[in-house]
Amino acid sequence: MSTLNRTPLFRALAQPQMFAGVTYSYFIINAVVTTEIFLMTRSFWAVPAALLIHGIGYMASLKEPRIFDLWIMKVSRCGRTKTHGLWKCNSYRP
């Protein structure tokens, strides 16, 4: 029985661009949110908030790195229908 050899090249080609353990788009969103928090509060408590937000993103990205991209795609493409409250899903039949 032969075994397959794993190479890190295939995983690197399949993963999204990462920065500090989260996707680059999540990192940019975190920077924007942190900047807004700093501008609204005028306090440096925005730095621990940024670390907390980054930690949440890091923990969510451990299993699936594209979790936020997939969620954004689902929300933007699949809006709520009138029957969502009844069936707890999108049902297009009246």
MMTF fields as JSON, N, C-alpha, C and O atoms, coordinates in Angstrom:
{
  "mmtfVersion": "1.0.0",
  "mmtfProducer": "UNKNOWN",
  "numBonds": 375,
  "numAtoms": 376,
  "numGroups": 94,
  "numChains": 1,
  "numModels": 1,
  "chainsPerModel": [1],
  "groupsPerChain": [94],
  "chainIdList": ["A"],
  "bondAtomList": [4, 2, 8, 6, 12, 10, 16, 14, 20, 18, 24, 22, 28, 26, 32, 30, 36, 34, 40, 38, 44, 42, 48, 46, 52, 50, 56, 54, 60, 58, 64, 62, 68, 66, 72, 70, 76, 74, 80, 78, 84, 82, 88, 86, 92, 90, 96, 94, 100, 98, 104, 102, 108, 106, 112, 110, 116, 114, 120, 118, 124, 122, 128, 126, 132, 130, 136, 134, 140, 138, 144, 142, 148, 146, 152, 150, 156, 154, 160, 158, 164, 162, 168, 166, 172, 170, 176, 174, 180, 178, 184, 182, 188, 186, 192, 190, 196, 194, 200, 198, 204, 202, 208, 206, 212, 210, 216, 214, 220, 218, 224, 222, 228, 226, 232, 230, 236, 234, 240, 238, 244, 242, 248, 246, 252, 250, 256, 254, 260, 258, 264, 262, 268, 266, 272, 270, 276, 274, 280, 278, 284, 282, 288, 286, 292, 290, 296, 294, 300, 298, 304, 302, 308, 306, 312, 310, 316, 314, 320, 318, 324, 322, 328, 326, 332, 330, 336, 334, 340, 338, 344, 342, 348, 346, 352, 350, 356, 354, 360, 358, 364, 362, 368, 366, 372, 370],
  "bondOrderList": [1, 1, 1, 1, 1, 1, 1, 1, 1, 1, 1, 1, 1, 1, 1, 1, 1, 1, 1, 1, 1, 1, 1, 1, 1, 1, 1, 1, 1, 1, 1, 1, 1, 1, 1, 1, 1, 1, 1, 1, 1, 1, 1, 1, 1, 1, 1, 1, 1, 1, 1, 1, 1, 1, 1, 1, 1, 1, 1, 1, 1, 1, 1, 1, 1, 1, 1, 1, 1, 1, 1, 1, 1, 1, 1, 1, 1, 1, 1, 1, 1, 1, 1, 1, 1, 1, 1, 1, 1, 1, 1, 1, 1],
  "groupList": [{"groupName": "MET", "atomNameList": ["N", "CA", "C", "O"], "elementList": ["N", "C", "C", "O"], "formalChargeList": [0, 0, 0, 0], "bondAtomList": [1, 0, 2, 1, 3, 2], "bondOrderList": [1, 1, 2], "singleLetterCode": "M", "chemCompType": "L-PEPTIDE LINKING"}, {"groupName": "SER", "atomNameList": ["N", "CA", "C", "O"], "elementList": ["N", "C", "C", "O"], "formalChargeList": [0, 0, 0, 0], "bondAtomList": [1, 0, 2, 1, 3, 2], "bondOrderList": [1, 1, 2], "singleLetterCode": "S", "chemCompType": "L-PEPTIDE LINKING"}, {"groupName": "THR", "atomNameList": ["N", "CA", "C", "O"], "elementList": ["N", "C", "C", "O"], "formalChargeList": [0, 0, 0, 0], "bondAtomList": [1, 0, 2, 1, 3, 2], "bondOrderList": [1, 1, 2], "singleLetterCode": "T", "chemCompType": "L-PEPTIDE LINKING"}, {"groupName": "LEU", "atomNameList": ["N", "CA", "C", "O"], "elementList": ["N", "C", "C", "O"], "formalChargeList": [0, 0, 0, 0], "bondAtomList": [1, 0, 2, 1, 3, 2], "bondOrderList": [1, 1, 2], "singleLetterCode": "L", "chemCompType": "L-PEPTIDE LINKING"}, {"groupName": "ASN", "atomNameList": ["N", "CA", "C", "O"], "elementList": ["N", "C", "C", "O"], "formalChargeList": [0, 0, 0, 0], "bondAtomList": [1, 0, 2, 1, 3, 2], "bondOrderList": [1, 1, 2], "singleLetterCode": "N", "chemCompType": "L-PEPTIDE LINKING"}, {"groupName": "ARG", "atomNameList": ["N", "CA", "C", "O"], "elementList": ["N", "C", "C", "O"], "formalChargeList": [0, 0, 0, 0], "bondAtomList": [1, 0, 2, 1, 3, 2], "bondOrderList": [1, 1, 2], "singleLetterCode": "R", "chemCompType": "L-PEPTIDE LINKING"}, {"groupName": "PRO", "atomNameList": ["N", "CA", "C", "O"], "elementList": ["N", "C", "C", "O"], "formalChargeList": [0, 0, 0, 0], "bondAtomList": [1, 0, 2, 1, 3, 2], "bondOrderList": [1, 1, 2], "singleLetterCode": "P", "chemCompType": "L-PEPTIDE LINKING"}, {"groupName": "PHE", "atomNameList": ["N", "CA", "C", "O"], "elementList": ["N", "C", "C", "O"], "formalChargeList": [0, 0, 0, 0], "bondAtomList": [1, 0, 2, 1, 3, 2], "bondOrderList": [1, 1, 2], "singleLetterCode": "F", "chemCompType": "L-PEPTIDE LINKING"}, {"groupName": "ALA", "atomNameList": ["N", "CA", "C", "O"], "elementList": ["N", "C", "C", "O"], "formalChargeList": [0, 0, 0, 0], "bondAtomList": [1, 0, 2, 1, 3, 2], "bondOrderList": [1, 1, 2], "singleLetterCode": "A", "chemCompType": "L-PEPTIDE LINKING"}, {"groupName": "GLN", "atomNameList": ["N", "CA", "C", "O"], "elementList": ["N", "C", "C", "O"], "formalChargeList": [0, 0, 0, 0], "bondAtomList": [1, 0, 2, 1, 3, 2], "bondOrderList": [1, 1, 2], "singleLetterCode": "Q", "chemCompType": "L-PEPTIDE LINKING"}, {"groupName": "GLY", "atomNameList": ["N", "CA", "C", "O"], "elementList": ["N", "C", "C", "O"], "formalChargeList": [0, 0, 0, 0], "bondAtomList": [1, 0, 2, 1, 3, 2], "bondOrderList": [1, 1, 2], "singleLetterCode": "G", "chemCompType": "PEPTIDE LINKING"}, {"groupName": "VAL", "atomNameList": ["N", "CA", "C", "O"], "elementList": ["N", "C", "C", "O"], "formalChargeList": [0, 0, 0, 0], "bondAtomList": [1, 0, 2, 1, 3, 2], "bondOrderList": [1, 1, 2], "singleLetterCode": "V", "chemCompType": "L-PEPTIDE LINKING"}, {"groupName": "TYR", "atomNameList": ["N", "CA", "C", "O"], "elementList": ["N", "C", "C", "O"], "formalChargeList": [0, 0, 0, 0], "bondAtomList": [1, 0, 2, 1, 3, 2], "bondOrderList": [1, 1, 2], "singleLetterCode": "Y", "chemCompType": "L-PEPTIDE LINKING"}, {"groupName": "ILE", "atomNameList": ["N", "CA", "C", "O"], "elementList": ["N", "C", "C", "O"], "formalChargeList": [0, 0, 0, 0], "bondAtomList": [1, 0, 2, 1, 3, 2], "bondOrderList": [1, 1, 2], "singleLetterCode": "I", "chemCompType": "L-PEPTIDE LINKING"}, {"groupName": "GLU", "atomNameList": ["N", "CA", "C", "O"], "elementList": ["N", "C", "C", "O"], "formalChargeList": [0, 0, 0, 0], "bondAtomList": [1, 0, 2, 1, 3, 2], "bondOrderList": [1, 1, 2], "singleLetterCode": "E", "chemCompType": "L-PEPTIDE LINKING"}, {"groupName": "TRP", "atomNameList": ["N", "CA", "C", "O"], "elementList": ["N", "C", "C", "O"], "formalChargeList": [0, 0, 0, 0], "bondAtomList": [1, 0, 2, 1, 3, 2], "bondOrderList": [1, 1, 2], "singleLetterCode": "W", "chemCompType": "L-PEPTIDE LINKING"}, {"groupName": "HIS", "atomNameList": ["N", "CA", "C", "O"], "elementList": ["N", "C", "C", "O"], "formalChargeList": [0, 0, 0, 0], "bondAtomList": [1, 0, 2, 1, 3, 2], "bondOrderList": [1, 1, 2], "singleLetterCode": "H", "chemCompType": "L-PEPTIDE LINKING"}, {"groupName": "LYS", "atomNameList": ["N", "CA", "C", "O"], "elementList": ["N", "C", "C", "O"], "formalChargeList": [0, 0, 0, 0], "bondAtomList": [1, 0, 2, 1, 3, 2], "bondOrderList": [1, 1, 2], "singleLetterCode": "K", "chemCompType": "L-PEPTIDE LINKING"}, {"groupName": "ASP", "atomNameList": ["N", "CA", "C", "O"], "elementList": ["N", "C", "C", "O"], "formalChargeList": [0, 0, 0, 0], "bondAtomList": [1, 0, 2, 1, 3, 2], "bondOrderList": [1, 1, 2], "singleLetterCode": "D", "chemCompType": "L-PEPTIDE LINKING"}, {"groupName": "CYS", "atomNameList": ["N", "CA", "C", "O"], "elementList": ["N", "C", "C", "O"], "formalChargeList": [0, 0, 0, 0], "bondAtomList": [1, 0, 2, 1, 3, 2], "bondOrderList": [1, 1, 2], "singleLetterCode": "C", "chemCompType": "L-PEPTIDE LINKING"}],
  "groupTypeList": [0, 1, 2, 3, 4, 5, 2, 6, 3, 7, 5, 8, 3, 8, 9, 6, 9, 0, 7, 8, 10, 11, 2, 12, 1, 12, 7, 13, 13, 4, 8, 11, 11, 2, 2, 14, 13, 7, 3, 0, 2, 5, 1, 7, 15, 8, 11, 6, 8, 8, 3, 3, 13, 16, 10, 13, 10, 12, 0, 8, 1, 3, 17, 14, 6, 5, 13, 7, 18, 3, 15, 13, 0, 17, 11, 1, 5, 19, 10, 5, 2, 17, 2, 16, 10, 3, 15, 17, 19, 4, 1, 12, 5, 6],
  "groupIdList": [1, 2, 3, 4, 5, 6, 7, 8, 9, 10, 11, 12, 13, 14, 15, 16, 17, 18, 19, 20, 21, 22, 23, 24, 25, 26, 27, 28, 29, 30, 31, 32, 33, 34, 35, 36, 37, 38, 39, 40, 41, 42, 43, 44, 45, 46, 47, 48, 49, 50, 51, 52, 53, 54, 55, 56, 57, 58, 59, 60, 61, 62, 63, 64, 65, 66, 67, 68, 69, 70, 71, 72, 73, 74, 75, 76, 77, 78, 79, 80, 81, 82, 83, 84, 85, 86, 87, 88, 89, 90, 91, 92, 93, 94],
  "secStructList": [7, 7, 7, 7, 7, 7, 7, 2, 2, 2, 2, 2, 2, 2, 1, 7, 7, 3, 3, 6, 6, 3, 3, 2, 2, 2, 2, 2, 2, 2, 2, 2, 2, 2, 2, 2, 2, 2, 2, 2, 2, 7, 1, 6, 6, 2, 2, 2, 2, 2, 2, 2, 2, 2, 2, 2, 2, 2, 2, 2, 2, 6, 6, 7, 6, 6, 2, 2, 2, 2, 2, 2, 2, 2, 2, 2, 2, 1, 7, 7, 7, 6, 6, 2, 2, 2, 2, 1, 1, 7, 7, 7, 7, 7],
  "xCoordList": [0.841, 0.0, 0.888, 1.778, 0.657, 1.488, 0.85, -0.368, 1.682, 1.194, 1.486, 2.471, 0.626, 0.818, 1.692, 1.557, 2.574, 3.421, 2.735, 2.236, 2.715, 2.123, 3.204, 4.325, 2.838, 3.746, 3.015, 1.826, 3.697, 3.031, 2.665, 1.927, 3.159, 2.875, 1.39, 0.822, 0.753, -0.651, -1.533, -2.497, -1.232, -2.011, -1.818, -2.764, -0.621, -0.36, -1.095, -1.508, -1.263, -1.99, -3.501, -4.219, -3.982, -5.418, -5.89, -7.081, -5.009, -5.401, -5.472, -4.774, -6.321, -6.347, -5.13, -4.401, -4.924, -3.806, -4.048, -5.101, -3.077, -3.242, -2.271, -1.178, -2.692, -1.842, -2.112, -3.23, -1.103, -1.192, -2.297, -2.964, -2.506, -3.45, -4.866, -5.7, -5.172, -6.505, -6.361, -5.27, -7.483, -7.415, -7.134, -7.4, -6.611, -6.241, -7.467, -7.403, -8.57, -9.791, -10.296, -10.759, -10.218, -10.622, -9.681, -10.12, -8.404, -7.437, -7.738, -7.644, -8.094, -8.435, -9.72, -9.801, -10.727, -11.971, -11.695, -12.266, -10.83, -10.447, -9.771, -10.038, -8.917, -8.243, -9.239, -9.123, -10.214, -11.224, -12.093, -12.361, -12.531, -13.364, -12.591, -13.138, -11.329, -10.513, -10.302, -10.327, -10.098, -9.949, -11.227, -11.174, -12.364, -13.643, -13.849, -14.34, -13.475, -13.591, -12.705, -13.121, -11.494, -10.586, -11.124, -11.047, -11.663, -12.182, -13.434, -13.656, -14.258, -15.464, -15.166, -15.767, -14.24, -13.972, -12.825, -12.717, -11.966, -10.76, -9.94, -9.418, -9.844, -9.126, -8.282, -8.612, -7.206, -6.351, -6.856, -6.149, -8.07, -8.696, -9.075, -9.526, -8.9, -9.167, -8.136, -8.42, -6.951, -5.909, -6.307, -6.224, -6.743, -7.226, -8.453, -8.628, -9.301, -10.457, -9.991, -10.555, -8.966, -8.427, -7.851, -8.024, -7.174, -6.616, -7.721, -7.607, -8.791, -9.921, -10.599, -10.913, -10.819, -11.442, -10.542, -11.025, -9.241, -8.302, -8.293, -8.227, -8.359, -8.393, -9.621, -9.54, -10.77, -11.996, -11.85, -12.238, -11.293, -11.077, -10.076, -10.227, -9.048, -8.035, -8.636, -8.384, -9.437, -10.052, -11.046, -11.142, -11.77, -12.726, -12.011, -12.531, -10.83, -10.109, -9.249, -8.651, -9.17, -8.337, -8.853, -8.075, -10.152, -10.704, -10.905, -10.538, -11.486, -11.735, -11.274, -11.916, -10.176, -9.664, -10.61, -10.544, -11.482, -12.371, -13.739, -14.691, -13.866, -15.178, -15.867, -17.075, -15.153, -15.773, -16.1, -17.122, -15.259, -15.548, -16.775, -17.601, -16.892, -18.06, -19.325, -20.381, -19.225, -20.377, -20.823, -22.018, -19.871, -20.21, -20.852, -21.798, -20.364, -20.95, -22.372, -23.26, -22.598, -23.935, -24.915, -26.038, -24.502, -25.385, -25.689, -26.812, -24.711, -24.938, -25.75, -26.421, -25.708, -26.411, -27.763, -28.649, -27.926, -29.112, -29.855, -29.643, -30.702, -31.455, -32.587, -32.925, -33.164, -34.276, -35.559, -35.804, -36.361, -37.65, -38.75, -38.48, -39.982, -41.103, -41.386, -41.9, -41.06, -41.368, -40.222, -40.276, -39.194, -38.051, -38.432, -37.921, -39.306, -39.718, -40.484, -40.418, -41.202, -41.99, -41.143, -41.223, -40.327, -39.585, -38.139, -37.468, -37.644, -36.242, -35.252, -34.113, -35.692, -34.822, -35.471, -36.598, -34.79, -35.337, -36.143, -35.588, -37.444, -38.331, -38.972, -39.608, -38.834, -39.306, -40.699, -41.232, -41.308, -42.677, -43.651, -43.436, -44.719, -45.705, -46.555, -47.42],
  "yCoordList": [-1.169, 0.0, 1.234, 1.361, 2.117, 3.314, 4.442, 4.5, 5.315, 6.488, 7.735, 7.809, 8.691, 9.949, 10.868, 10.944, 11.553, 12.526, 13.877, 14.303, 14.538, 15.866, 16.91, 16.794, 17.911, 19.03, 20.304, 20.442, 21.236, 22.464, 23.392, 24.357, 23.122, 23.976, 23.963, 25.015, 22.796, 22.702, 23.426, 24.081, 23.327, 24.031, 25.541, 26.308, 25.957, 27.39, 27.956, 29.115, 27.18, 27.653, 27.677, 28.425, 26.869, 26.781, 27.743, 28.051, 28.223, 29.118, 30.559, 30.95, 31.355, 32.779, 33.479, 32.909, 34.694, 35.482, 35.761, 36.279, 35.42, 35.546, 36.583, 36.775, 37.25, 38.189, 38.015, 38.253, 37.603, 37.388, 36.401, 36.578, 35.381, 34.322, 34.537, 33.645, 35.678, 35.941, 36.324, 36.647, 36.283, 36.672, 38.164, 38.932, 38.546, 39.94, 40.848, 41.957, 40.393, 41.212, 41.404, 42.491, 40.367, 40.508, 41.459, 42.234, 41.408, 42.297, 43.759, 44.633, 44.017, 45.388, 45.845, 46.984, 44.97, 45.314, 45.596, 46.526, 44.808, 45.031, 46.39, 47.096, 46.76, 48.061, 49.205, 50.207, 49.067, 50.116, 50.235, 51.343, 49.112, 49.13, 49.717, 50.505, 49.343, 49.871, 51.374, 52.108, 51.828, 53.268, 54.002, 55.072, 53.447, 54.065, 54.092, 55.079, 53.015, 52.987, 54.066, 54.765, 54.198, 55.218, 56.625, 57.483, 56.869, 58.201, 58.533, 59.698, 57.539, 57.795, 57.982, 58.841, 57.185, 57.244, 58.169, 58.604, 58.479, 59.272, 58.716, 59.458, 57.409, 56.722, 55.608, 55.063, 55.289, 54.212, 52.842, 51.845, 52.782, 51.501, 50.799, 49.654, 51.458, 50.837, 49.753, 48.819, 49.875, 48.862, 47.512, 46.505, 47.441, 46.138, 45.64, 44.434, 46.559, 46.15, 45.515, 44.516, 46.095, 45.531, 44.144, 43.249, 43.964, 42.645, 41.623, 40.464, 42.062, 41.168, 40.776, 39.605, 41.739, 41.464, 40.549, 39.638, 40.796, 39.951, 38.531, 37.561, 38.411, 37.083, 36.292, 35.089, 36.971, 36.307, 35.823, 34.702, 36.667, 36.268, 35.139, 34.258, 35.171, 34.114, 32.771, 31.749, 32.784, 31.531, 30.994, 29.783, 31.883, 31.452, 30.941, 30.065, 31.472, 31.095, 29.85, 29.388, 29.301, 28.116, 26.92, 26.227, 26.681, 25.526, 25.799, 24.979, 26.95, 27.324, 28.756, 29.685, 28.959, 30.319, 31.253, 32.468, 30.718, 31.572, 31.767, 32.113, 31.559, 31.579, 32.927, 32.964, 34.022, 35.338, 35.664, 36.293, 35.252, 35.459, 34.657, 35.141, 33.428, 32.611, 33.204, 33.192, 33.723, 34.33, 35.582, 35.783, 36.416, 37.625, 37.25, 37.911, 36.217, 35.773, 35.269, 35.57, 34.512, 33.995, 35.12, 35.116, 36.067, 37.166, 38.061, 38.545, 38.283, 39.174, 38.519, 39.221, 37.22, 36.534, 35.962, 35.8, 35.663, 34.956, 35.816, 35.679, 36.682, 37.526, 36.773, 35.657, 37.381, 36.771, 36.854, 37.839, 35.81, 35.809, 36.045, 36.085, 36.202, 36.463, 35.281, 35.47, 34.074, 32.882, 32.461, 31.377, 33.281, 32.893, 32.744, 31.851, 33.587, 33.497, 32.216, 31.697, 31.713, 30.496, 29.236, 28.343, 29.159, 27.943, 27.971, 26.94, 29.121, 29.285, 28.988, 28.594, 29.179, 29.048, 29.822, 30.297, 29.955, 30.654, 29.68, 28.776, 29.87, 29.061, 29.956, 30.944, 29.654, 30.527, 30.177, 30.881, 29.129, 28.79, 29.501, 29.542, 30.059, 30.758, 29.809, 30.25],
  "zCoordList": [0.0, 0.0, 0.0, 0.841, -0.913, -0.999, -0.204, -0.036, 0.27, 1.006, 0.199, -0.536, 0.348, -0.347, 0.481, 1.702, -0.185, 0.492, 0.448, -0.594, 1.581, 1.644, 1.429, 1.924, 0.69, 0.511, 0.903, 0.615, 1.553, 1.988, 0.835, 1.036, -0.354, -1.497, -1.851, -2.143, -1.83, -2.204, -1.2, -1.595, 0.074, 1.085, 0.952, 1.131, 0.644, 0.493, -0.715, -0.692, -1.746, -2.92, -2.687, -3.352, -1.754, -1.512, -0.428, -0.371, 0.424, 1.504, 1.036, 0.1, 1.691, 1.358, 1.941, 2.752, 1.527, 2.04, 3.524, 3.896, 4.37, 5.814, 6.361, 5.83, 7.439, 8.144, 9.631, 10.089, 10.388, 11.838, 12.196, 13.215, 11.393, 11.705, 11.22, 11.378, 10.638, 10.095, 8.63, 8.161, 7.917, 6.509, 6.4, 7.326, 5.294, 5.09, 5.12, 5.65, 4.562, 4.584, 6.006, 6.35, 6.844, 8.25, 8.981, 9.832, 8.661, 9.292, 8.949, 9.811, 7.709, 7.296, 7.98, 8.441, 8.051, 8.742, 10.212, 10.782, 10.828, 12.226, 12.388, 13.36, 11.467, 11.541, 11.415, 12.12, 10.527, 10.35, 11.599, 12.063, 12.141, 13.346, 14.52, 15.292, 14.658, 15.741, 15.588, 16.577, 14.378, 14.145, 14.51, 15.118, 14.151, 14.498, 16.016, 16.562, 16.684, 18.146, 18.759, 19.682, 18.247, 18.772, 18.518, 19.397, 17.336, 17.023, 17.823, 18.153, 18.142, 18.916, 20.403, 21.049, 20.954, 22.391, 22.746, 23.893, 21.786, 22.016, 23.172, 24.004, 23.199, 24.253, 23.642, 22.588, 24.312, 23.82, 24.258, 24.108, 24.797, 25.076, 23.777, 23.798, 22.683, 21.387, 21.079, 20.329, 21.653, 21.401, 21.999, 21.296, 23.284, 23.768, 23.013, 22.84, 22.563, 21.76, 20.452, 20.006, 19.845, 18.602, 18.839, 18.013, 19.953, 20.273, 20.521, 20.124, 21.181, 21.417, 20.102, 19.89, 19.234, 17.933, 17.104, 16.432, 17.157, 16.416, 16.98, 16.225, 18.307, 18.929, 18.528, 18.284, 18.458, 18.016, 16.579, 16.251, 15.73, 14.337, 14.2, 13.354, 15.042, 14.996, 15.401, 14.762, 16.475, 16.935, 15.892, 15.691, 15.244, 14.222, 12.979, 12.287, 12.685, 11.466, 11.637, 10.665, 12.825, 13.015, 12.217, 11.562, 12.268, 11.569, 10.081, 9.238, 9.764, 8.364, 8.146, 8.635, 7.424, 7.24, 6.499, 6.689, 5.666, 4.878, 5.516, 4.816, 6.808, 7.45, 7.294, 7.06, 7.414, 7.291, 5.836, 5.561, 4.916, 3.496, 3.069, 2.294, 3.578, 3.268, 3.873, 3.241, 5.096, 5.741, 4.984, 4.766, 4.586, 3.833, 2.498, 2.07, 1.842, 0.576, 0.793, -0.004, 1.852, 2.134, 2.432, 1.929, 3.233, 3.611, 2.417, 2.277, 1.563, 0.424, -0.687, -1.443, -0.805, -1.892, -1.474, -2.313, -0.225, 0.244, 1.249, 2.454, 0.785, 1.69, 2.372, 1.978, 3.385, 4.11, 3.281, 2.585, 3.37, 2.708, 3.733, 4.934, 3.272, 4.172, 5.093, 6.195, 4.66, 5.453, 6.366, 6.947, 6.508, 7.331, 8.803, 9.479, 9.303, 10.703, 11.007, 12.121, 10.026, 10.223, 10.094, 10.937, 9.036, 8.732, 9.204, 9.174, 9.639, 10.078, 8.955, 9.204, 7.741, 6.571, 5.434, 5.576, 4.33, 3.17, 2.326, 1.702, 2.311, 1.515, 0.478, 0.844, -0.793, -1.852, -2.333, -3.191, -1.824, -2.208, -1.279, -0.068, -1.836, -0.983, -0.17, 0.587]
}
